[in-house]
Amino acid sequence: MRKLFFSSAQSPALSSMLRVVMLAVALSALWPTHPAAAREAAPVAEDPVVEARLKTLASNLRCLVCQNQTLADSEASLAEDFRREIRTLIKEGKSDDEIVAFLVDRYGDFVRYRPPFKATTALLWFGPLLLLVGGLTVLVITLRRRRATPVEPALSGDEHARAMALLQGSGKDEA
């Protein structure tokens, strides 16, 4: 087997380096996973009522890391922290509105998956509609201009014959 990996033509430095690399690969396969990569286990539903409220609240709140997922759907560590905080607030006896108000006070309306309509969120609600109306307006103006552009008339018979003669190079300009 030694002859498979080490030929007599190889230098001793190369063969010792190859041995070190093979030993490193073998040891890395046996190395246990790093403790820093371990994550805390998801809490078991101690109280089904608390977990049901948490699920309802988390489905209406946005993960600030993922931004396109609810807290209920997100696997981010910040979402886990939020769920833990919400669980604590529920156990303290806070109402759903008080919990949402607490999170909105800390993180703004962006934490809500469906933000309320008010002056600071008006662009969020009407922005897509304004973009659609603006795009349709540009389309209508472009189509009207294209229709209003006069079409150049076709060549007369004399002009056509003269152009053909010029293209063929056999005629001279008679004008």
Helices and strands as residue ranges (DSSP letters): H 2-5, H 12-30, G 35-37, H 48-58, H 77-91, H 96-107, G 109-111, G 119-121, H 122-148, H 157-168
